[in-house]
């Protein structure tokens, strides 16, 4: 530029006046252009940018709900909310933007909604939604069914089970999976047929020997294959390990104090864009943080990354 690289404050002012809704509206079609081949698990989860609050101005920390394609390692969409409690309304709006044919939507208990189940099926996908106390009656019914089945030895052909044992980093982790696909029991648990496409329930019990801890989780499923359950549950953890952790470590998102105008939300979208393009650049076998540094030091490598952006554009 004629007057050199803009200052830190200039960038801040520019991003503070960019309409984040328009920014997100540009992001989603761009990703959709490269997500036609997305298959497997699409994990949806929220993340709070804890230092983006401004107490003097009465501004709360930004909370962002994101959709992550684990197999493709791409952020497919994101939606900002004012606070964590608004995830309930954000989840259906986010799912609307996703091409779910051949995919499976996974979510924690906040996303376990009848609307999410309906959208997933109508958009050609499946779902595995966690059950917790926000659906207390339904969760209690599932727990009672599991307890009864265990007492009887799980001898019914409607039950499928699998077991995984992993050892590494000084710890032993045992995961046990069960699925139940008995139509009579499912009709009893959901007499009003509120959950579209539900044809199974999943139970995951994890035992971590290092901390001597046990945890049992319950899920509503639109399928009954126990192998698919194990894949879905393990893949859902990718949004924490491969996205949220990378944003905190490689981009130091958790430490960012940007809060003027729309800067926090606009930069969050920009970070997601950066994660996508850097993951697509595969000539350099280093982490995201090292790729960022290399792009800043080496203009040829930067152009290679940007060429990848060009190739990812919609036709």
Residue frames relative to the residue before (quaternion, step in Angstrom):
aa qw qx qy qz dx dy dz
X 1.0000 0.0000 0.0000 0.0000 0.00 0.00 0.00
X 0.6533 -0.5602 0.3281 0.3896 3.62 -1.03 0.70
X 0.7815 0.3045 -0.1603 0.5205 3.58 0.99 -0.82
X 0.6662 -0.5169 0.3049 0.4428 3.58 1.19 0.47
X 0.7179 -0.4180 0.3282 0.4496 3.54 -1.35 -0.12
X 0.4950 -0.6597 0.4646 0.3224 3.63 -0.84 0.87
X 0.5407 -0.6398 0.4472 0.3137 3.53 -1.16 0.62
X 0.7064 -0.4328 0.3588 0.4300 3.52 -1.37 0.20
X 0.6873 0.4925 -0.2872 0.4501 3.59 0.87 -0.95
X 0.6207 0.5401 -0.3465 0.4506 3.59 1.06 -0.70
X 0.6326 0.5095 -0.3303 0.4808 3.56 0.96 -0.82
X 0.6432 0.5384 -0.3219 0.4392 3.57 0.96 -0.85
X 0.6740 0.4912 -0.3001 0.4630 3.58 0.92 -0.90
X 0.6430 0.5277 -0.3299 0.4464 3.59 0.97 -0.83
X 0.7151 0.4436 -0.2666 0.4699 3.58 0.79 -0.98
X 0.6078 0.5726 -0.3643 0.4124 3.59 1.11 -0.51
X 0.7417 0.3884 -0.2247 0.4985 3.62 1.14 -0.55
X 0.4918 0.6241 -0.4547 0.4023 3.61 1.25 0.00
X 0.4251 -0.6900 0.5240 0.2621 3.57 -0.88 0.95
X 0.3585 -0.7684 0.4786 0.2283 3.64 -0.39 1.13
X 0.5925 0.5674 -0.3776 0.4295 3.59 1.11 -0.54
X 0.6559 0.4832 -0.3054 0.4929 3.57 1.05 -0.76
X 0.6105 0.5489 -0.3357 0.4619 3.54 1.09 -0.74
X 0.6729 0.4769 -0.2831 0.4895 3.58 0.93 -0.91
X 0.6299 0.5403 -0.3307 0.4494 3.59 1.06 -0.79
X 0.6475 0.4819 -0.3160 0.4986 3.60 1.16 -0.52
X 0.6389 0.5537 -0.3218 0.4263 3.56 1.05 -0.77
X 0.6883 0.5250 -0.2998 0.4008 3.58 0.79 -1.01
X 0.6823 0.4529 -0.3265 0.4719 3.69 0.77 -0.81
X 0.6046 0.5577 -0.3568 0.4428 3.57 1.07 -0.69
X 0.6890 0.4545 -0.2863 0.4865 3.59 0.87 -0.89
X 0.6202 0.5507 -0.3540 0.4322 3.58 1.00 -0.74
X 0.6034 0.5759 -0.3457 0.4297 3.56 1.16 -0.57
X 0.7523 0.3276 -0.1952 0.5372 3.57 1.16 -0.53
X 0.6482 0.5403 -0.3149 0.4344 3.58 1.27 -0.05
X 0.3692 0.7352 -0.4993 0.2717 3.60 1.20 0.30
X 0.7183 0.4042 -0.2397 0.5130 3.57 1.18 -0.51
X 0.3757 0.7321 -0.4907 0.2865 3.60 1.23 0.25
X 0.0284 0.7744 -0.6297 0.0550 3.54 -0.89 1.03
X 0.6863 0.5025 -0.3400 0.4011 3.52 -1.30 0.11
X 0.7869 -0.3509 0.2624 0.4346 3.53 -1.26 -0.56
X 0.1096 -0.7356 0.6644 0.0744 3.53 -1.09 0.86
X 0.1569 -0.8141 0.5571 0.0480 3.55 -0.36 1.28
X 0.1327 -0.7809 0.6078 0.0557 3.56 -0.98 0.90
X 0.1847 0.7734 -0.5823 0.1692 3.54 -0.79 1.02
X 0.3983 -0.7220 0.5214 0.2198 3.55 -1.26 0.43
X 0.0919 -0.7733 0.6258 0.0432 3.55 -1.29 0.48
X 0.2609 -0.7665 0.5709 0.1355 3.56 -0.94 0.94
X 0.2992 -0.7121 0.6077 0.1848 3.57 -0.95 0.94
X 0.2729 -0.8631 0.3966 0.1527 3.51 0.34 1.35
X 0.7547 0.3849 -0.2228 0.4824 3.60 1.02 -0.67
X 0.4937 0.6649 -0.4323 0.3567 3.59 1.21 0.31
X 0.4812 0.6726 -0.4414 0.3481 3.60 1.23 0.08
X 0.1396 -0.7519 0.6362 0.1018 3.55 -1.28 0.41
X 0.2636 -0.8232 0.4831 0.1397 3.54 0.06 1.32
X 0.6554 0.5303 -0.3238 0.4293 3.60 0.95 -0.82
X 0.7289 0.3886 -0.2274 0.5158 3.58 1.12 -0.66
X 0.4858 -0.6868 0.4188 0.3418 3.58 1.28 0.02
X 0.4619 0.6844 -0.4363 0.3576 3.58 1.19 0.53
X 0.3244 -0.7551 0.5411 0.1783 3.56 -0.78 1.05
X 0.6347 -0.5243 0.4013 0.4015 3.55 -1.27 0.38
X 0.5120 -0.6555 0.4694 0.2964 3.55 -1.07 0.84
X 0.1060 -0.7633 0.6345 0.0600 3.57 -1.01 0.86
X 0.1074 -0.8183 0.5647 -0.0055 3.55 -0.70 1.16
X 0.1981 -0.7547 0.6168 0.1039 3.58 -0.91 0.99
X 0.0695 -0.8306 0.5522 -0.0206 3.58 -0.69 1.12
X 0.2637 -0.7162 0.6213 0.1776 3.53 -1.30 0.52
X 0.0907 -0.8217 0.5622 -0.0239 3.56 -0.69 1.17
X 0.2319 -0.7529 0.6020 0.1303 3.58 -0.81 1.05
X 0.3280 -0.8072 0.4584 0.1755 3.55 -0.20 1.30
X 0.6811 0.4968 -0.3032 0.4442 3.58 0.89 -0.88
X 0.7357 0.3854 -0.2143 0.5140 3.58 1.04 -0.79
X 0.2894 -0.7887 0.4895 0.2337 3.56 1.32 -0.30
X 0.4799 0.6419 -0.4341 0.4113 3.53 0.88 1.11
X 0.3662 -0.6429 0.6164 0.2695 3.54 -1.24 0.59
X 0.2460 -0.8108 0.5179 0.1182 3.59 -0.54 1.15
X 0.7883 -0.1219 0.1197 0.5911 3.58 1.03 -0.73
X 0.0507 -0.7751 0.6264 0.0651 3.53 -1.30 0.30
X 0.0937 -0.7811 0.6166 0.0311 3.53 -1.23 0.56
X 0.3159 -0.7649 0.5360 0.1669 3.56 -0.77 1.05
X 0.0808 -0.7610 0.6416 0.0525 3.54 -1.16 0.72
X 0.5969 -0.5923 0.4032 0.3610 3.56 -1.19 0.43
X 0.7975 -0.0484 0.0557 0.5988 3.58 1.09 -0.62
X 0.7188 -0.4859 0.2910 0.4032 3.55 -1.28 0.45
X 0.6237 0.5711 -0.3522 0.4008 3.59 1.00 -0.76
X 0.6530 0.5328 -0.3164 0.4355 3.59 1.16 -0.51
X 0.3649 0.7209 -0.5004 0.3110 3.60 1.25 0.18
X 0.5924 0.6054 -0.3691 0.3825 3.58 1.04 -0.78
X 0.7274 0.3958 -0.2358 0.5085 3.59 0.95 -0.82
X 0.6336 0.5630 -0.3316 0.4143 3.60 1.13 -0.58
X 0.5967 0.6121 -0.3674 0.3665 3.60 1.00 -0.80
X 0.6989 0.4535 -0.3103 0.4577 3.67 0.70 -0.92
X 0.6350 0.5312 -0.3346 0.4502 3.60 1.01 -0.75
X 0.6550 0.5085 -0.3076 0.4667 3.56 1.04 -0.77
X 0.6559 0.5272 -0.3134 0.4400 3.59 0.92 -0.91
X 0.5658 0.6191 -0.3783 0.3918 3.60 1.11 -0.64
X 0.7090 0.4790 -0.2540 0.4510 3.58 1.06 -0.76
X 0.6380 0.5740 -0.3172 0.4036 3.60 1.23 -0.22
X 0.3339 -0.6866 0.6075 0.2191 3.55 -1.17 0.73
X 0.1024 -0.8728 0.4772 0.0013 3.57 -0.11 1.31
X 0.3904 0.7352 -0.4874 0.2637 3.61 1.19 -0.01
X 0.8326 0.1258 -0.1360 0.5219 3.55 -0.69 1.15
X 0.6373 0.5209 -0.3222 0.4678 3.59 1.26 0.10
X 0.2857 -0.7353 0.5867 0.1830 3.53 -1.34 0.20
X 0.2846 -0.7567 0.5686 0.1522 3.57 -0.81 1.04
X 0.0365 -0.7754 0.6302 0.0142 3.57 -0.91 0.95
X 0.0325 0.7994 -0.5964 0.0656 3.54 -1.09 0.72
X 0.4957 -0.5943 0.5223 0.3582 3.52 -1.29 0.31
X 0.7797 -0.3806 0.2196 0.4460 3.57 -1.27 -0.01
X 0.5847 0.5945 -0.3799 0.4005 3.61 1.12 -0.56
X 0.7332 0.4097 -0.2300 0.4916 3.57 1.11 -0.62
X 0.4807 0.6487 -0.4484 0.3834 3.59 1.26 0.16
X 0.2558 0.7545 -0.5433 0.2647 3.52 0.07 1.38
X 0.5733 -0.5931 0.4335 0.3628 3.56 -1.10 0.64
X 0.6233 0.5510 -0.3398 0.4387 3.57 1.09 -0.67
X 0.6336 0.5198 -0.3265 0.4708 3.59 1.04 -0.77
X 0.6384 0.5221 -0.3232 0.4641 3.59 0.97 -0.85
X 0.6704 0.5006 -0.2949 0.4615 3.57 0.93 -0.92
X 0.6641 0.5035 -0.3101 0.4575 3.58 0.90 -0.91
X 0.6428 0.5416 -0.3304 0.4294 3.58 0.92 -0.88
X 0.6868 0.4701 -0.2816 0.4774 3.58 0.91 -0.92
X 0.6854 0.4946 -0.2927 0.4472 3.60 0.86 -0.94
X 0.7087 0.4244 -0.2567 0.5016 3.59 1.14 -0.58
X 0.6406 -0.6054 0.2939 0.3697 3.55 1.25 0.48
X 0.6234 0.5612 -0.3374 0.4273 3.58 1.22 0.29
X 0.4211 -0.6398 0.5603 0.3152 3.52 -1.36 -0.33
X 0.2029 -0.7858 0.5673 0.1401 3.57 -1.27 0.01
X 0.0649 -0.7276 0.6798 0.0655 3.50 -1.37 0.48
X 0.0009 0.8424 -0.5323 0.0831 3.56 -0.12 1.35
X 0.4406 -0.7213 0.4754 0.2441 3.55 -0.79 1.05
X 0.2434 -0.7604 0.5885 0.1270 3.55 -1.12 0.78
X 0.1089 0.7735 -0.6188 0.0835 3.54 -0.87 1.00
X 0.8024 -0.3413 0.2041 0.4450 3.56 -1.26 -0.28
X 0.5321 0.6059 -0.4410 0.3941 3.63 1.18 -0.11
X 0.7088 0.2238 -0.2136 0.6340 3.57 1.37 -0.12
X 0.1009 -0.8771 0.4663 0.0558 3.51 0.77 1.14
X 0.6892 0.4867 -0.3039 0.4424 3.62 0.77 -0.98
X 0.6724 0.4931 -0.2912 0.4689 3.55 0.92 -0.94
X 0.6540 0.5137 -0.3086 0.4617 3.57 0.97 -0.85
X 0.6454 0.5194 -0.3168 0.4618 3.59 1.01 -0.81
X 0.6304 0.5300 -0.3315 0.4602 3.58 1.04 -0.76
X 0.6558 0.5053 -0.3083 0.4686 3.55 0.98 -0.89
X 0.6511 0.5141 -0.3202 0.4574 3.60 0.92 -0.87
X 0.6555 0.5115 -0.3154 0.4573 3.58 0.96 -0.85
X 0.6385 0.5260 -0.3227 0.4600 3.58 1.02 -0.81
X 0.6565 0.5109 -0.3036 0.4646 3.56 0.96 -0.91
X 0.6525 0.5211 -0.3170 0.4496 3.59 0.93 -0.89
X 0.6568 0.5048 -0.3053 0.4696 3.56 1.00 -0.85
X 0.6598 0.5135 -0.3054 0.4557 3.57 0.97 -0.89
X 0.6516 0.5078 -0.3158 0.4668 3.59 0.99 -0.81
X 0.6238 0.5429 -0.3330 0.4530 3.56 1.07 -0.75
X 0.7203 0.4165 -0.2296 0.5049 3.55 1.12 -0.76
X 0.5661 -0.6397 0.3632 0.3721 3.58 1.30 0.02
X 0.4270 -0.7256 0.4480 0.3008 3.61 1.27 0.29
X 0.2587 0.8106 -0.4868 0.1976 3.58 0.98 0.87
X 0.5094 0.6597 -0.4260 0.3519 3.60 1.20 -0.28
X 0.5058 -0.6584 0.4604 0.3142 3.63 -0.99 0.78
X 0.5584 0.6084 -0.3912 0.4062 3.59 1.25 -0.25
X 0.6475 0.4997 -0.3165 0.4804 3.60 1.25 -0.28
X 0.0590 -0.7471 0.6607 0.0427 3.55 -1.12 0.83
X 0.0568 -0.8124 0.5801 0.0190 3.56 -1.05 0.67
X 0.0264 -0.7664 0.6417 0.0122 3.53 -1.32 0.48
X 0.1575 -0.7867 0.5933 0.0661 3.54 -1.21 0.55
X 0.0801 -0.7855 0.6134 0.0185 3.56 -0.98 0.92
X 0.0918 -0.7785 0.6201 0.0302 3.54 -0.95 0.94
X 0.0027 -0.7985 0.6003 -0.0446 3.57 -0.75 1.09
X 0.0467 -0.7925 0.6080 -0.0042 3.52 -0.95 0.93
X 0.3822 0.7040 -0.5302 0.2779 3.56 -0.82 0.99
X 0.8169 0.2164 -0.1870 0.5009 3.54 -1.27 0.51
X 0.6944 -0.5175 0.2747 0.4178 3.56 1.02 0.82
X 0.7163 0.3950 -0.2734 0.5060 3.59 1.13 0.37
X 0.2843 -0.7254 0.6045 0.1660 3.52 -1.30 0.48
X 0.0422 -0.8061 0.5901 -0.0169 3.56 -0.76 1.08
X 0.0831 -0.7898 0.6077 0.0016 3.54 -0.76 1.11
X 0.0504 -0.7948 0.6048 -0.0015 3.56 -0.80 1.05
X 0.0995 -0.7845 0.6115 0.0257 3.53 -0.88 0.99
X 0.1279 -0.8030 0.5817 0.0225 3.56 -0.91 0.99
X 0.0116 -0.7688 0.6393 0.0112 3.55 -1.12 0.76
X 0.0636 -0.7628 0.6392 0.0745 3.57 -1.18 0.57
X 0.1581 -0.7667 0.6180 0.0729 3.54 -1.13 0.76
X 0.0112 -0.8231 0.5666 -0.0366 3.59 -0.74 1.05
X 0.2955 0.7594 -0.5194 0.2574 3.59 1.04 0.78
X 0.4115 -0.7458 0.4617 0.2474 3.66 -0.44 1.17
X 0.6431 0.5363 -0.3346 0.4323 3.61 0.99 -0.78
X 0.6742 0.4784 -0.2959 0.4785 3.56 0.93 -0.88
X 0.6448 0.5200 -0.3234 0.4573 3.59 0.98 -0.83
X 0.6406 0.5160 -0.3228 0.4683 3.58 1.04 -0.74
X 0.6354 0.5219 -0.3238 0.4681 3.57 1.10 -0.66
X 0.6816 0.4827 -0.2870 0.4692 3.58 0.96 -0.87
X 0.7916 0.1694 -0.0778 0.5820 3.60 1.02 -0.81
X 0.0573 -0.8578 0.5100 0.0280 3.61 0.55 1.16
X 0.6954 0.4761 -0.2814 0.4588 3.59 1.09 -0.60
X 0.3510 -0.7592 0.4755 0.2727 3.60 1.32 -0.02
X 0.2099 0.8111 -0.5129 0.1871 3.54 0.93 0.95
X 0.7150 0.4267 -0.2408 0.4988 3.58 1.12 -0.66
X 0.2750 -0.8008 0.5119 0.1451 3.55 -0.13 1.31
X 0.8438 0.2100 -0.1599 0.4672 3.53 -1.00 0.91
X 0.4577 0.6896 -0.4689 0.3083 3.61 1.18 -0.08
X 0.0793 0.7978 -0.5932 0.0735 3.56 -0.82 1.01
X 0.8065 0.1462 -0.1200 0.5602 3.55 1.17 0.33
X 0.2161 -0.7300 0.6279 0.1616 3.48 -1.39 0.27
X 0.1964 -0.8024 0.5559 0.0923 3.54 -0.97 0.82
X 0.1321 -0.7618 0.6301 0.0718 3.53 -1.17 0.67
X 0.0612 -0.7779 0.6252 0.0179 3.54 -0.92 0.95
X 0.0363 -0.7858 0.6175 0.0035 3.55 -0.84 0.99
X 0.0906 -0.8128 0.5754 0.0055 3.56 -0.59 1.20
X 0.1008 -0.7757 0.6223 0.0295 3.56 -0.99 0.92
X 0.0886 -0.7982 0.5958 0.0057 3.58 -0.58 1.19
X 0.3308 -0.8019 0.4648 0.1774 3.54 -0.33 1.27
X 0.5768 0.6139 -0.3847 0.3773 3.59 1.08 -0.72
X 0.7836 0.2602 -0.1326 0.5483 3.58 0.94 -0.93
X 0.3493 -0.7479 0.4834 0.2915 3.57 1.32 -0.01
X 0.4142 0.6969 -0.4742 0.3432 3.55 0.81 1.05
X 0.1171 -0.7638 0.6300 0.0776 3.53 -1.22 0.59
X 0.0003 -0.7935 0.6080 -0.0259 3.54 -1.02 0.81
X 0.1314 -0.7795 0.6097 0.0579 3.55 -0.99 0.89
X 0.0749 -0.7978 0.5983 0.0033 3.57 -0.84 1.04
X 0.2257 -0.7734 0.5837 0.1011 3.57 -1.15 0.69
X 0.0909 -0.8104 0.5788 0.0007 3.56 -1.07 0.80
X 0.3255 -0.6665 0.6275 0.2368 3.51 -1.33 0.50
X 0.1098 -0.8258 0.5531 0.0003 3.57 -0.80 1.05
X 0.3066 -0.7179 0.5875 0.2134 3.54 -1.22 0.54
X 0.6990 0.3267 -0.2405 0.5889 3.58 1.28 0.43
X 0.3592 -0.7621 0.4995 0.2017 3.60 -1.19 0.20
X 0.4840 0.6848 -0.4315 0.3326 3.61 1.25 -0.09
X 0.3878 -0.7369 0.5034 0.2306 3.58 -0.66 1.08
X 0.5952 0.5563 -0.3655 0.4502 3.61 1.12 -0.56
X 0.6493 0.5088 -0.3131 0.4706 3.58 1.01 -0.80
X 0.6104 0.5533 -0.3467 0.4484 3.58 1.06 -0.73
X 0.6740 0.4985 -0.3081 0.4497 3.57 0.83 -0.95
X 0.6425 0.5157 -0.3170 0.4699 3.59 1.02 -0.79
X 0.6785 0.5124 -0.2956 0.4355 3.56 0.88 -0.97
X 0.6925 0.4847 -0.2920 0.4474 3.58 0.83 -0.97
X 0.6673 0.4824 -0.3106 0.4749 3.58 0.95 -0.81
X 0.6594 0.5183 -0.3121 0.4463 3.60 0.99 -0.80
X 0.5913 0.5895 -0.3733 0.4043 3.57 1.08 -0.66
X 0.6179 0.5639 -0.3437 0.4266 3.58 1.09 -0.63
X 0.5249 0.6622 -0.4005 0.3544 3.58 1.23 -0.32
X 0.6089 0.5616 -0.3731 0.4180 3.59 1.06 -0.56
X 0.6517 0.4762 -0.3121 0.5012 3.58 1.17 -0.53
X 0.7508 0.4311 -0.2252 0.4469 3.57 0.80 -1.03
X 0.7873 0.3477 -0.1628 0.4825 3.58 0.92 -0.91
X 0.7483 0.3297 -0.2245 0.5301 3.60 1.19 -0.21
X 0.7513 0.3945 -0.2466 0.4681 3.60 0.43 -1.15
X 0.6591 0.4982 -0.3153 0.4669 3.60 0.94 -0.83
X 0.6465 0.5163 -0.3166 0.4639 3.60 0.99 -0.84
X 0.6426 0.5193 -0.3274 0.4585 3.60 0.96 -0.81
X 0.6886 0.4782 -0.2834 0.4657 3.59 0.98 -0.80
X 0.7438 0.4134 -0.2253 0.4745 3.59 0.93 -0.87
X 0.7623 0.3848 -0.2110 0.4758 3.59 0.75 -1.06
X 0.7791 0.2947 -0.1558 0.5309 3.60 1.10 -0.69
X 0.3179 -0.7794 0.4786 0.2497 3.59 1.34 -0.13
X 0.1290 0.8458 -0.5057 0.1105 3.54 1.06 0.82
X 0.6389 0.5536 -0.3277 0.4218 3.57 1.01 -0.81
X 0.7057 0.4547 -0.2582 0.4782 3.60 1.18 -0.55
X 0.4958 0.6930 -0.4206 0.3115 3.59 1.24 -0.30
X 0.1920 -0.7992 0.5638 0.0809 3.56 -0.84 1.03
X 0.3364 0.7387 -0.5166 0.2724 3.60 1.20 0.36
X 0.1379 0.8131 -0.5468 0.1444 3.57 -0.73 1.04
X 0.4849 0.6707 -0.4341 0.3557 3.59 1.29 0.04
X 0.8484 -0.0056 -0.0185 0.5289 3.57 -0.78 1.02
X 0.7722 -0.2955 0.2603 0.4986 3.55 -0.83 -1.09
X 0.3053 0.8014 -0.4844 0.1726 3.60 1.23 0.19
X 0.6608 0.5308 -0.3302 0.4154 3.60 0.84 -0.91
X 0.7054 0.4572 -0.2731 0.4678 3.57 0.88 -0.94
X 0.6523 0.5197 -0.3194 0.4498 3.60 0.96 -0.84
X 0.6801 0.4756 -0.2919 0.4756 3.58 0.95 -0.84
X 0.5855 0.5602 -0.3727 0.4523 3.59 1.13 -0.55
X 0.6446 0.4968 -0.3136 0.4893 3.58 1.02 -0.81
X 0.6475 0.5229 -0.3141 0.4568 3.58 0.99 -0.84
X 0.6363 0.5170 -0.3323 0.4663 3.61 1.02 -0.73
X 0.6369 0.5145 -0.3292 0.4703 3.58 1.00 -0.77
X 0.6235 0.5282 -0.3305 0.4722 3.57 1.04 -0.79
X 0.6601 0.5159 -0.3026 0.4545 3.57 0.94 -0.89
X 0.6225 0.5320 -0.3421 0.4610 3.59 0.98 -0.81
X 0.6638 0.5186 -0.3085 0.4419 3.58 0.92 -0.91
X 0.7269 0.4394 -0.2713 0.4527 3.59 0.71 -1.02
X 0.6556 0.5032 -0.3254 0.4595 3.60 1.01 -0.68
X 0.6352 0.5067 -0.3395 0.4738 3.60 1.08 -0.60
X 0.6545 0.5144 -0.3219 0.4510 3.60 1.08 -0.64
X 0.6248 0.5090 -0.3360 0.4874 3.60 1.21 -0.46
X 0.0314 -0.8633 0.5015 -0.0468 3.60 -0.23 1.28
X 0.4559 0.6934 -0.4634 0.3110 3.62 1.19 0.11
X 0.7297 0.3450 -0.2080 0.5525 3.57 1.14 -0.58
X 0.2352 -0.8094 0.5285 0.1007 3.57 -0.49 1.21
X 0.4364 0.6451 -0.4987 0.3803 3.56 0.56 1.24
X 0.6520 -0.5363 0.3706 0.3872 3.57 -1.28 0.15
X 0.7189 -0.4439 0.3188 0.4295 3.55 -1.35 0.19
X 0.6468 0.5246 -0.3302 0.4443 3.59 0.91 -0.87
X 0.6729 0.4824 -0.2961 0.4762 3.60 0.92 -0.88
X 0.6236 0.5308 -0.3434 0.4598 3.61 1.03 -0.68
X 0.6247 0.5321 -0.3388 0.4603 3.59 1.01 -0.75
X 0.6651 0.4945 -0.3016 0.4712 3.56 0.92 -0.91
X 0.6611 0.5189 -0.3065 0.4469 3.57 0.91 -0.90
X 0.6429 0.5159 -0.3210 0.4663 3.59 1.02 -0.78
X 0.6632 0.4941 -0.3044 0.4725 3.59 1.12 -0.62
X 0.7110 0.4517 -0.2503 0.4774 3.58 1.12 -0.64
X 0.7942 0.2750 -0.0941 0.5336 3.57 1.02 -0.85
X 0.3277 -0.7774 0.5035 0.1862 3.59 -0.36 1.23
X 0.6149 0.5483 -0.3561 0.4410 3.60 1.06 -0.68
X 0.6575 0.4853 -0.3082 0.4871 3.57 1.01 -0.81
X 0.6105 0.5470 -0.3451 0.4571 3.59 1.04 -0.74
X 0.6582 0.4992 -0.3078 0.4720 3.59 0.95 -0.86
X 0.6170 0.5387 -0.3431 0.4598 3.58 1.08 -0.70
X 0.6432 0.5055 -0.3164 0.4803 3.57 1.00 -0.81
X 0.6862 0.4810 -0.2841 0.4660 3.58 0.92 -0.90
X 0.5818 0.5485 -0.3733 0.4704 3.60 1.14 -0.55
X 0.6188 0.5392 -0.3348 0.4629 3.55 1.09 -0.71
X 0.6112 0.5377 -0.3406 0.4705 3.57 1.10 -0.73
X 0.6548 0.5226 -0.3137 0.4468 3.56 0.95 -0.90
X 0.6672 0.5052 -0.2945 0.4614 3.57 0.97 -0.88
X 0.6759 0.4988 -0.2881 0.4598 3.58 1.17 -0.59
X 0.4924 0.6769 -0.4363 0.3303 3.60 1.23 -0.16
X 0.5882 -0.5494 0.4555 0.3804 3.54 -1.27 0.37
X 0.5193 -0.6295 0.4603 0.3495 3.65 -1.05 0.64
